[in-house]
Amino acid sequence: MTTASVAASTQQDQRLQLLRVLGPGHVWALGVGIVLVGEYMGWNFSVGKGGMIAGLVACWLAGLLYTCVAMIDSEVTSTVAAAGGQYAQAKHIVGPLMAFNVGLFLVMAYTMLEAANAITVGFLLDAVAGMQGHSGLDQQPFIILTVMFLAWLNYRGVLATLTFNFVITAIAFVAIIVLFLSVQLGASAVQLDFSAITSEPLPYGWLGIIAALHFGLWYYLGIEGTCQAAEEVRSPARSLPYGTMAGIITLLMAATMTWYVCSGLIPWEYLGQAGTPLFDAARVTGNSGLMVLLFIGTIFSTLASANGCINDASRAWFSMGRDRYLPTWFGAVHPHHRTPYRSIVFLVPIALIFALGAPLDQVITFSILSGLLGYTFMTFNMIMFRRKWPLGSIKRGYVHPFHPLPAILLLVLCSATYFAVFLGYGTQLIAMMCFYIIASLWFHFWRYRFVRRGDQFTMPWPRPQAY
Amino acid sequence: MAYQPPKQGLVGQIVDVFVLLMLTVGALYIPLYLGLAGAAKTPAPIDNPTWEALGQNATEQQQWAALGITDPAAASDIITARFDYSFSWMALIVMTILVVGYFVLVVRLSDREYRDVIEERFGGRR
């Protein structure tokens, strides 16, 4: 390593120290903030794919999958405390091509989630306009406005916006609890009805439970984003595991409450294709206060999530530009706002193409697939991490228990989810795999020549074993 | 001697961006545009549908009404629509090969690149 690069690395370390201001609560808020929208829309397609019971089993199985993700991610990220989360992990543990792919997973998962959020905003406004006697609202201007406004906020700088995000996320979370308690206390004009559990328990048989796992992921998709804050937490060893696991527990509770209220208030056939299930549940109660609260909750959760998605996707795209995995033009920072403005602007039309031209369930599937590929990567990444740097060879912020059980369990659940996506959405799966294969070949045989080799490893670790 | 990458010109950068954009939109959007994307549910409509014939009890009928659907005929397609989960084993094998093959490809090619990185960062093999 040259003197210059050592100095640069030291300088970078000092800068990172200054940024360490976040605690476990912030990590919790970051994770739950981007994910909570999953309770407000999308998860219910799991009920459509397998029925009510399958929807609940998928919710808990996906919770188990994400618990494994959180355990693995907490160990690796609390050790690889570098910007970019899983992208930085891949650079240090597997190699540049894997990092390029992980960067694409992050960008695609978050950009598609952003598109899904924008679609939901348009759908909800259309539904409310219809309830007020103005049916046939053109949703497209609202979708465009949502994406453009949030991109503009991100372009201008997001510190205040992310703080505001935490507040509106908390309101959205409280809205779910209020709906649950209100229904329990008899505020609904229509009773909870779970008769479909006995009359039609598994409309697709046991296959439906596996099929439902596809959209079960939507309850939690993005919780791994907590690890993006690795550089900014005061104590990664404590904050990341606590914050992430607390986030998972919060989402498990919210997901179960959401399933309970929606499945009890909405016929499962309607629920399986609804655009805004929690708002629909509030409509069924006939309580206008709850309807307003859940309308606000839906809007807030979608805006908070879309905002976080633009933030995360543009940072991943920016990081790849900075590392020369993409044209360096994307690696520019705005001279005044200090944001990756070119990446933010570049991703806007991609989000709009999907938000304006694709159905919600298909956009969600694209997002889930990219997330799923990322979780599959985590399984062998964890194994390689322990092999290249065994326990004791480097200082780890956190060591997750029962290794390699979480990695094996995660791989099994990921395999089941690939099959679940294949059931009904096989074309998208194959198209997406073709995309990643072609993009990988393009990177390895063309783009990699522009990458500075030594710059891809910045952690102060010893040489990996067997290399 | 550290590897010195070539400098990429503006045109080259634009071409690279265009290639990635086309790949993204093409691979993800064209299946939708051509109607190849699956997931369509198929309704199995019944003649003169009633709530009872559609298997909806009194509470569920209230729920449908609260959702703005009071005519069972309007709910018939939603209630009777089902996914078709029959699949071809050949398609499943192709999908499995694609997913596994993709990860094997990426890990193997990454490993080659990773050795360059390690060699430059830590020096030649001891």
Chai-1 contact restraints between the chains, C-beta under 6 A:
chainA,res_idxA,chainB,res_idxB,connection_type,confidence,min_distance_angstrom,max_distance_angstrom,comment,restraint_id
A,V94,B,S110,contact,1.0,0.0,6.0,A-B,restraint_1
A,G95,B,S110,contact,1.0,0.0,6.0,A-B,restraint_2
A,G95,B,D111,contact,1.0,0.0,6.0,A-B,restraint_3
A,G95,B,E113,contact,1.0,0.0,6.0,A-B,restraint_4
A,G95,B,Y114,contact,1.0,0.0,6.0,A-B,restraint_5
A,P96,B,E113,contact,1.0,0.0,6.0,A-B,restraint_6
A,L97,B,V106,contact,1.0,0.0,6.0,A-B,restraint_7
A,L97,B,L109,contact,1.0,0.0,6.0,A-B,restraint_8
A,L97,B,S110,contact,1.0,0.0,6.0,A-B,restraint_9
A,L97,B,E113,contact,1.0,0.0,6.0,A-B,restraint_10
A,M98,B,V106,contact,1.0,0.0,6.0,A-B,restraint_11
A,M98,B,S110,contact,1.0,0.0,6.0,A-B,restraint_12
A,N101,B,V106,contact,1.0,0.0,6.0,A-B,restraint_13
A,V190,B,Q62,contact,1.0,0.0,6.0,A-B,restraint_14
A,V190,B,Q63,contact,1.0,0.0,6.0,A-B,restraint_15
A,V190,B,A66,contact,1.0,0.0,6.0,A-B,restraint_16
A,Q191,B,T59,contact,1.0,0.0,6.0,A-B,restraint_17
A,D193,B,T59,contact,1.0,0.0,6.0,A-B,restraint_18
A,S195,B,N57,contact,1.0,0.0,6.0,A-B,restraint_19
A,L207,B,Y85,contact,1.0,0.0,6.0,A-B,restraint_20
A,P267,B,E60,contact,1.0,0.0,6.0,A-B,restraint_21
A,P267,B,Q63,contact,1.0,0.0,6.0,A-B,restraint_22
A,E269,B,I78,contact,1.0,0.0,6.0,A-B,restraint_23
A,E269,B,I79,contact,1.0,0.0,6.0,A-B,restraint_24
A,Y270,B,I78,contact,1.0,0.0,6.0,A-B,restraint_25
A,V284,B,Q63,contact,1.0,0.0,6.0,A-B,restraint_26
A,V284,B,A66,contact,1.0,0.0,6.0,A-B,restraint_27
A,P327,B,Q13,contact,1.0,0.0,6.0,A-B,restraint_28
A,P327,B,D16,contact,1.0,0.0,6.0,A-B,restraint_29
A,P327,B,V17,contact,1.0,0.0,6.0,A-B,restraint_30
A,W329,B,Q13,contact,1.0,0.0,6.0,A-B,restraint_31
A,A358,B,L32,contact,1.0,0.0,6.0,A-B,restraint_32
A,Q362,B,A37,contact,1.0,0.0,6.0,A-B,restraint_33
A,F366,B,L28,contact,1.0,0.0,6.0,A-B,restraint_34
A,Y418,B,V99,contact,1.0,0.0,6.0,A-B,restraint_35
A,F422,B,M95,contact,1.0,0.0,6.0,A-B,restraint_36
A,L423,B,Y85,contact,1.0,0.0,6.0,A-B,restraint_37
A,G424,B,G38,contact,1.0,0.0,6.0,A-B,restraint_38
A,G424,B,A39,contact,1.0,0.0,6.0,A-B,restraint_39
A,G424,B,F83,contact,1.0,0.0,6.0,A-B,restraint_40
A,Y425,B,G38,contact,1.0,0.0,6.0,A-B,restraint_41
A,Y425,B,A39,contact,1.0,0.0,6.0,A-B,restraint_42
A,G426,B,G38,contact,1.0,0.0,6.0,A-B,restraint_43
A,T427,B,P31,contact,1.0,0.0,6.0,A-B,restraint_44
A,T427,B,L36,contact,1.0,0.0,6.0,A-B,restraint_45
A,T427,B,A37,contact,1.0,0.0,6.0,A-B,restraint_46
A,T427,B,G38,contact,1.0,0.0,6.0,A-B,restraint_47
A,Q428,B,A37,contact,1.0,0.0,6.0,A-B,restraint_48
A,A431,B,A27,contact,1.0,0.0,6.0,A-B,restraint_49
A,A431,B,P31,contact,1.0,0.0,6.0,A-B,restraint_50
A,M433,B,L98,contact,1.0,0.0,6.0,A-B,restraint_51
A,M433,B,Y102,contact,1.0,0.0,6.0,A-B,restraint_52
A,C434,B,A27,contact,1.0,0.0,6.0,A-B,restraint_53
A,F435,B,L23,contact,1.0,0.0,6.0,A-B,restraint_54
A,F435,B,A27,contact,1.0,0.0,6.0,A-B,restraint_55
A,I437,B,Y102,contact,1.0,0.0,6.0,A-B,restraint_56
A,A439,B,L23,contact,1.0,0.0,6.0,A-B,restraint_57
A,S440,B,V106,contact,1.0,0.0,6.0,A-B,restraint_58
A,H444,B,L109,contact,1.0,0.0,6.0,A-B,restraint_59
A,F450,B,P5,contact,1.0,0.0,6.0,A-B,restraint_60
A,F450,B,Q8,contact,1.0,0.0,6.0,A-B,restraint_61
A,R452,B,P5,contact,1.0,0.0,6.0,A-B,restraint_62
A,R453,B,Y3,contact,1.0,0.0,6.0,A-B,restraint_63
A,R453,B,D116,contact,1.0,0.0,6.0,A-B,restraint_64
A,R453,B,V117,contact,1.0,0.0,6.0,A-B,restraint_65
A,R453,B,E120,contact,1.0,0.0,6.0,A-B,restraint_66
A,G454,B,A2,contact,1.0,0.0,6.0,A-B,restraint_67
A,G454,B,E120,contact,1.0,0.0,6.0,A-B,restraint_68
A,G454,B,R121,contact,1.0,0.0,6.0,A-B,restraint_69
A,Q456,B,V117,contact,1.0,0.0,6.0,A-B,restraint_70
A,F457,B,V117,contact,1.0,0.0,6.0,A-B,restraint_71
A,F457,B,R121,contact,1.0,0.0,6.0,A-B,restraint_72
A,R463,B,F122,contact,1.0,0.0,6.0,A-B,restraint_73
A,Y467,B,I118,contact,1.0,0.0,6.0,A-B,restraint_74
